[in-house]
Amino acid sequence: MPLRRTIVVHTRLAGHMARVQAARAGESGVQILTMGQLAARLAGGLLRPIDPDDLKIAVRDSLAAMQLGELEPIKALPGMVRAAVGTLEKIWNAGIDLSREAHPRLQALRKLEEEVLRRLPPSMKRPQDLVELSCARIGFAKAVLGPVEIHGHSEMSPCWRPLLAALSEIVPLTWMAGSRHVPDWIRQMRAEIRTEAPGKAQRILYSCAHPHHEAVEAFRWMRALLAEGAARPEEIAIAAASPSDFDDHVLALSRDCNIPVHFVHGTKVVAGRDGQLAAALAEVLVKGLSQERVRRLFAMLPASTPALRDLPPGWTRVLPPDAPLTVLERWEQAFARTAASEWPDGIDRSQTVLDVLRLPAKGPAAADEAGETLLSGVALRLWRRALDDGRAQALPVTLTRLRCDDGLEPATHVVFASAMALASAPRPYVRLLALNTGRWPRGISEDRLIPDHVMPVERLDPLPIADADRRDFETIVAAARSVTASLSRRDVEGRLLGRSPLVAGMNEEIYLGRARIPDHAASESDRLLARPAEFATTPAGASGLACWRDWQDVDITPHDGLVGRAHPRLHKVFDSAKSATSLRMLLRDPIRFVWRYRSAGGSPMKPTSRSPSMHSLSATSFMACCAARSRSLKTRVSSQERVPRSLKQQSDMLSARPRRIGKGSSRSRRR
């Protein structure tokens, strides 16, 4: 038995599961590598494949420092870095030498490639370079690698095939196909191919209303397997060709159902507090100051942030609730009218707040300074990653693309993965989502920088994504004991969707209604939603039904905002100055006015854009007209003039000492 052997995988999930299996078997001397790592290991211990993050940084710096010829007009556009990285990876995986190409577009990419390679660390090499160097040291393969086993592959990029052919002549090479597709080119090498007969899995196809319904049904299916003891969590997987379409649904349902699900491709960083803090700062930087955005930012900043310097938690109560405060000058004016005694600790902290606001007031140009000053820890690392991935102006979009590990162990949890990841490490009980036309398999599209007329797509991408999706589907189905698939009848916008050609071999789909009563509910909320009669018996249901009935009643009820005489909160809200919008809401819907401006914490009005604030001339004039109209109305009422009852009731609502807030005579507030 050799002291060392090497297992080659191509996804993170496959590598992790192979390590777990080796550890459980008590094996030693096992190397689990990707093909890039294997080539680097054989070529020399200090060499390594190109890291994707380092490649992005090198491409970004190269685009800013050189002329790109035909690509010069578009190099500064958002998404150019990501497009260039994807194109270079396709060129390298296909083994294309750009120095032999004559097209001006390809010559521009050749210059970009040379500049990127110059900026990368010398230890990072392209696949072609690693293959060339490792083939030169192929005689050391027995000592460095030992027998080589290829696991979880149904295909392999052309750039690695020469190395496999050379290895097959030196060391035992085994292609562990299982029930997967075996490519023709591996049969031409001196490699042992181990195959297994495909399993006879039970296949069920369901038709769901929309993508969210698919996710709900997947969790009901998973709950049934766990509750009945038919499967353990580590035997269950949920997969889609493009799992990012279901990320939000699966994450929310996982928390609601209290069933931890491991996201193989990682969760969105904005789903956590650190990501939300970075997003709050990005929103203020890119969209500009506003009271709502600033409140959100300060609420999420940790109290230990040095820039806050003992700022009391309740300092926002000194802000005027109606003012949007969309420019720094408005903040300075608001604080100038605030006495020190109005602050929670009796000390004027306005300078501390203004020092912080001056950073985002500079706009995206101050993104680096703002992040380094206000953020720390994980939030700061996310901020730097977002700036490396794109321009500061695109921070709100870039942050939503960042992902992080969820910290769950895939060997003991249900996994949610892409079809490629699941095909590399199959599980016996699988739920396949989105088997619709154009979603599985996905369509083949041209490269964003190299269209088909410049280089045929068959040459640039010899392993198209549509073929890969078909192979992954066949692998998952062949290796599983039970396969449950679903498709959506309509998308999120209501458009009809077609069936995927992959479901042709399955039975006729079973129609599932969105409002059906499931045998196994995914969660308590799912059970109550499907059983309205049971929900009506709960305290929350009884309270909601009573509120709805009282809303239709013309008499004053406990749900109509009835408050005590001379309530201090109403004193404060009516003593303050009113904007045109708040006056209009007060006249039309007094209950909503109270909840909006006082009962809900006095939250400010939402500005619609970064346009001039409500203190501009036109808005001020409009507010003055409303105030004058209100004074005129009150004068008429006090002089006992004959006025309509509805106007008199509206005038009563403007008094400084109201007794109560009722429904009023108008029923226009019904929604």
N, C-alpha and C positions, 0 to 999 in steps of 0.2 A: 504494500500500500504506500503510495507516494506521500511524502511529508507535506507537500504543498499542492493545492489545486486552486483553480480560478473559476469563478462563476461570473458570467457576463449578463447584466440586466440593462434595461434601458429606461426605467421609470423609478422614481423615488419610492413608490409603494412596493414595487417588486423587490428593490434592494432591501428595504426594511423587512419585508416578510421573509426574505431569504436569510437575513441575519438572525431573525427570531427562530426560524426553523433550525439553523445550524446551532444556535445556543441551546435550544431544547434537546437537540440530539447529542450535545456535548462534544461537538466536533472542534478540532483545532487545525490551524494551518490553512483555513479557507479564506481566500480573497474574493470579495464581492465588489466588482468594478463595472463601470460603463465601458464602452469601447474606447472612448476618449481617454479615460483613466488607464485602461490596459495599455494603449499605445504609448502614453506618457511614461508608464512604469517601465516598459521595456526599452524605451528610447533613452531614458536617464532619469534618475530620481528627482532632479530639480525641475524637470519640465512638467508642464501641466496644460490641459486644454484652456481655451479662452473663457474667462468667466463672463457670464452675460452682463452683470452690473458694470464690470470694468469696460466691456465693449461699448455699452451705452455712453459712458463718460468719454471714452476715446472718440466715438463718432460725433458726439455733441461738440467737443473741442475742435475736432478736425473741420467740421462744417463751418465753424466761425472763423477759421484761420486760413482758408484756402479758397481759390476759385474753382468752381465745378463745371465750367463750360456750359453744356446744354442743361445741366441741373441747377445752374446759378439762380434763375428766377424763382425757384421754389424751395431753396434750401432753408429759408428762414420761416417757412410756414409751420404751423403747429402740426405735430405728428411726423415731421420729417425724420427725426432721430429714430423713432420706432420703425418707420418704413425702411430706412437705410440699414438698420440692424437686421431686420427680417430678410432683406434682399441679400446681404452679405452671407448670412447663414445658409440661405438656399444655394448660393454660388459655391460655398465651401463644401456643403454636404453632397452636392452633385459632382464635385471634383472638376469644376470648370476653371480654366486658366484664362483670366481676363487679358493677359498680355498678348494673347494670340487673336484677340477680337479687334475688328476694325471699326465697328459702329461708334459714332461720337458719344452716344449714351453710355456704352460699355467702357469707352476710354475714360469718361468722366468717373465712372465707378472704379476703374482701375487706379486712378489717382487718389480717390478717397480711400481705397483699400490700402494703398502704400502708406498714406499718412496715418491711418488708424493703426496699422501694424507698427509704425515707428513710435507711436505714443504708448502702445501697450508694453507691459514689462517684458524683458527679453525671455523670461521663462515661459511665457504663454505663446503657444504655437497653433497654427491652423491645422485642421485635420490632415490636409495633404502633407504638411511638414512633419507631423507626428508619425504618419505612416511611413514616410521616406526614412526618417531617422530610426524608427523601430525595426524596419526591414533590414537596415544596415547592421543591427545588433540581434538579428533573429537567432544566432547561435546560442545566445544566453537564455532563450525562452524556457528550456527545460528547468534551469535553476531558478529563474525569476518567476515564472508563471506555473509551471507544472502542467498537468492535464487541464484543458480548457473546456468548459461547458457553457453553451449559449442557452439561456433560459428566457422564456416569455417573449420571444421574437417571432413574428410572422414575416418580417421583411427586415432589411438593413440598408442604410444609405450606401450609395455606390462608393463613396470615398473610403469606407472601411473594408471593402471586399478584398482588395489586394493583400491586406495584412492577414485576413483570415486564410487566404490561399497559401500564404507563406507559412503561417502557423501550422496548417494541416500537414505540412511536409516534415515538421520538426517534432511536434508534440501531439498526443491524442486529442482530437477535436470532436466534441459531441454536440450535436444540434438537438436540444431537448424540445421537440415539437409538440408532444402530447397530441391533442386533438386539433392543433392549429394547422393553418395553411403552411405548406413547405415550398419555398421558392425554388425555381428550377436551377438557379445558379449555384446553390449550395450542393446540389446533387453532383455537380461536376468536380467537386473537391474531394479530397481524401478525408471525409468526415463521416462519423457514425450518426445516423438519423434515427432517433427514437420517437415513435409515434404511438398513439393510442386510438382506439375506436371511439368515435363520438358517442356521448351518452344520449339516452332517450329521455330527455327532460320533458316534463309536463309544461306545455305552452298555453298560456291564457292571454287574450288580448281584450283590453277594456277601452271603451270610448268615453272620454270625459268631456266636460263642458268647456274647460279652458285650462291653461297651464297651472294656475293655482289649484284648481280642482284635482289635477293630476298629482300634485304634491300632497294634498290632503289624503287622497286615496292611497298613496304610497305609505303614508304613516299609519293609516288604518290597517293596511296589509301587514306592515311591520309589527304593529301592536298585536295583531292576531297571532302571528308566528311566535312572538315572545310569550303571550299569555297562555297559549296552548302547549308550550314546551316543544314545539316542532323544530325550533332552531335556536342556536345561541347567537348572541350579538355579533361575534366574530365570523359567523357564517353568512351574514346578511350584507347585501350591498345594494345601493341605489345608484344608478348611472344614467348619464345622458351624453350624447355626442358633444354638446356644448353645455356643461353644467353651470356656467355662469348665468345662464338665463333663469335658473331656478335657485340661485344662491339665497336671495332674500326670503323666498317662501320656505325653503328648507331650514334656514337658520331660525326663523320665527317659529315654525312648527316644532322644531327640536326643543326650543325653550318652553313652549306652551305644553308640549307632551311630556316634558321631563325625561326625554330619552336622548342621551348624549350621542351625537353623530359626528364622526371625524371627517372633516373636509380635506380630502387628499390634496387638492389644489390650493388650500389655504382659505381663510376667511377674509373678507374685506376689512381693512384697518379702520374704516369709518364706522364699523359696527361696534367698536370699543370706545372707551372714554378717551384714550390718548389720540385715537384717530379723529374723534369729534372735536377735541381741543385744537388740533392742527387745522381741521376744516373751518372752525369758527374764526381762527386767525386769518386763514386764507380768504374767507368771505369778506372780512372787514378790509383786507388789503386790496382785493380786486374790485369789489362793489362799492367801497367807500364807507364812510362813517354813517351810522344811524343809531338811534337810541336802542332799538331792538337788537341790532348786531353787537353793540358794545355790551349791553346787558348779558347777552349770551356768552361773550368772550370772558368777561370778568367772573361770571358764575362758574365757568369751567376751569379758570386758572387756579392752580393750587394756592392755598394761603401762604405756602412757604416760598412763593416766587419772590426773588429779591426786589424786583421792580415795584411790587405792591407796597412794601414797607409799612406794615401794621395798618393797612387800610381796613376799616371795620367792615364786617359782613353786610350790614344793612345800609351802606352808604348810598345806594341807588334811590332811597326814599327822598333825597333832596332834589331829584330831577323832576322837572315839570312833566306830568304824565302825557300832556297833549303834544309836546314839541318833538318832532322827529330828530332834530339836532344832526343834520346831515353834513355839516362842515365844522371844522375846528373852532371857527370864530363863534358859532352858536353855543358851543360848549363853554367857551370862555365867558360869554355873556350870561349864560345860565348860572354859572358858578359865582359870577360877580354879584348877582342879585341874591345870593344865598348867604345868610349870616352863619357865623361859626357855631352858634347855639343850635342850629338846625341839624348839624351833623350828629350821628349816633353817639360819639364820644365827646362831643362839645369842642372838637378841634377841627379847624378847617383843613381838609385833606385834598382840596381841589388841585393843588399843584402836583400831587402824586398821580392823580388820575390824568391830568393833562400831559404829564411827562410820558405816560404810557401811550396816550392817544396820538401824540406827535409822531410816533413810529408808523402806525398804519395809515396815518394821514398822508404820508409821503407816497403811498401807492405801491404798486408791485416792485418799483425800483429798490425799495427798502426791505425786500423779502428776507435776504440773508440777515440783516441787522435785527429785524423784528423777531425772527426765529431764534437767533442766538440769545437775545435779551429776555424774551418772555417764556420760551419753552425749555424743557430739560428732560433728561431721561429718554423714555421710549418716544414721546411726542417729538422731541428734537431730532431723534434718528429718523423718524418718519418724514419730518420736514426736509431734512437733507436729502433723503431718497427721492422725494417728490421734485425737488429742485434739480437733482441730477437727471431725472427722467424727462423733464420738459422745462419750458420757460415759466417765469413767475406768473405771467398773465393767465396761464392754464392751470394754476395750482388747484382750484376746485375740481377740475376734471381729473388731473393727475392723481390726486389723493384717492379718488374713488377706484382707481385701477390697482392701487397697491394692495398686497395681500400679506398675511402673516400666518404663522403656524398656530393652530388652535390648542396645542398642548395635549391632545388626546392620543392615546396609544392605539394605532390601527389594529394591532393584533388582539385586542380585547373589546373593540367597539364596532358598531355598525359604521360603514364607510359610505360617503357620498363622493363619487369620483367620475372622472371622464371615462368614456368608453375605452380609450387607449390605456389608461392606468388600470382599469379593471381587467382588460384582456391580458395584461402582463402578469396579474396576480388574481386569477378567477376565484369566485366564491360559489358555494352550492345553491344559495337562494338569492336571486337577483330580481330587481325591479327596474325595468328599462322605461325611460320617459321620453316623450316627444318623438314618437315614431310617425312623424308627419313628413310630407313632401318638402324637400329643401332643408330639413332640420336633421334628419338622419336617413341616408347619408347627406352630408352637406355638399353644396355645389362647388364646382371648380371655378376659380376666378383668376384673372391675370394678376401678376405681381404689380405692386403699386409703382415701381420705378422701372421695371423692364416689361413692357407690354409684349404681346405675342408677336407683333410684326418686327420687333427688335431681336427677340430670341424665342423660339417656339417653347410653349409651356411644357411640352413633353421633355425637353432637354433641361430646362431650368428646374423643373420639379418632377423628376421621374417617378416619385411615389406620391401621387396626388391624394388630397385629403379624402375625396369621395371613395377611392379604392381602399384606403386605410379604414374608413368607417365601416365598409362592408366586411372587411376581414375581422375587425374587432367584434362586430355583431356575431359573426359566425363562431368566433372563438368563445365568446361569452356563453352563447347558447349551447355549444357543444360540450363545454366543461361544467355546466350547471345541472343540478338535480331538478330544480323548479324555476321556470322562467315566467314572470308576469310582466307584460308590456302594456303600455297605455299610449293613447294618442288624444289630441285635443280636437274637438269639433270646430272651435273658433279660437282666434288669437285674442290678445288683450284688447284689441280695438274692434272686435266683433266680426272680423272677416272669416269666411269659411276656409277651412284647411283641408287638404287632401291627405290620403293615406300614403305612408312610405312604401316603396316597392319591396322593402325587406320583410313586410308582414304578409307577403303573398302566401307563404307556406303555413301560416297560422290559421286557426279556425276563425269563423266569423266573430267579429268583436261583440262584446257584451255591453249593452248600453247602460251607462250609469248616470242617473240624474243628480244634479247638484244638491237638491233638497232631500235626497233619500235618507232613510233611517238605517245606519250601518249596523251590522252585527257586532263589530268591535269598533267603538269610537276611538279616535286618536287621542283625545284628551277630554277633560271635563267640559270645557267650552264647546268642543265639537259635539259631545253628547247632548248638551242642553240646546244647542242650536238646531239639532235635528229633532228635538222633542219639545216643541213649544209649550205643551200642556205641563210638562214637568218643570220647565223654566218658570212658568207663571206661579208655581208654588214656592219658589225661592224668595228670600227677602228682597234681592235686587230686582227680580221680575215683578213682584207685587208693587214695589215702590215705583218702578217705571210705568207700569200700567196705570197706577193711581195718578201719576203726574200727567200722563197723556189725557186721561179723562178730565182732570181738573183744568187742563189747558183749554178744553172745549167748553167749559162751564163759564157762563157770563158772570157768575158771582165770584167774590173774592174768596180764594182758597189758600191753604198753607203753601201751595206751590207758586203763588203769584207774587212773591217778593214782599209780603207784608212785614214791616219792621216796626220797632218801637218808636215812640215819640222822641224827637230831638236826637236821632242817632248820630254819634260823632263822625262816623265815616261819611254820612251824607252831608253833614255840615261842611266837611273839608272839600268834598267834590263840588258842591254848589258855590262855595266861596271863591274857588279858583277861576281863572279866566278860561273861557271856552273857545274852541276853534269852530269853524264852520261845520266841519264833519261831526263833531260831538254835539253841537246844537241840533243838527238835523236828526241824529240818532235819538236825542232826548225827546224831540217832538214826535217822532214817529214810533219809537219803541222804548219807553222809559225803563222797562225791566232789563232789556238788553244793555241799555246805557249804564245802569248801575253795575251789572255784572262786568261790563267791558272796562269801565274806568275806575271802579272802586272795589267791588267784591272779588274780582279776579286779580287783585294786587296792584291795580293802577297801571297796568301795562300800557306802553305808549302806542300811538297809532303807527300803522305799518306804511312806510313810504313805498311808493310803487317803483321808484328807480333812483338813480343817482342825480336826478334833476334838482333844480333849486328847491329849497325847503319851503314849508308852508308859511314862512315869514316873508316871502316875496310879496311884491306890491299887490298883485291880483288877488291872492288869497287873503291878505290882510284887509283889502277893501271889501271882499265878500263877507268876511267875518264881522267887520264893522257894520255892514248893512243888516246882517242878522241880529246883531246886538241892538241896533237902533230900532229894528222892527219889534224886538222883544220888549224894549222899554215903552214903545208906543202902545203895544197891546196891553201892558200892565197899567199904563195910565188910563186907558179907556175903561178897563175893568174897575179900577179904583174910583173912577168918576161915575160908576153905575150906568155907563152907556149900554145900549142894547147890542150884545154881541152873540154870535152863535155859541151854543153850549160847548161844542167841541173846542173852540178857540179858548173859551174860559178855562176848560180843563187843562189845555196845554199851557196856559199862562200860570195856572196853579203849580204846574210841575217846575216852573222856573223860579219859584219863591225860594228864598234862602233857608227857610226852616220848614221843610216838608214834613208832614205827619206820616205818610206812607206812600209806597209806590204800588199802584194797583194796575189793573189791566187797561183802563181807559175805555173809551167808547168804540175805538176802531179795532176791527179784527184783521187789519191788513198784515199783522205780524205773523200770521199762520204760515208755516212753511210746508 
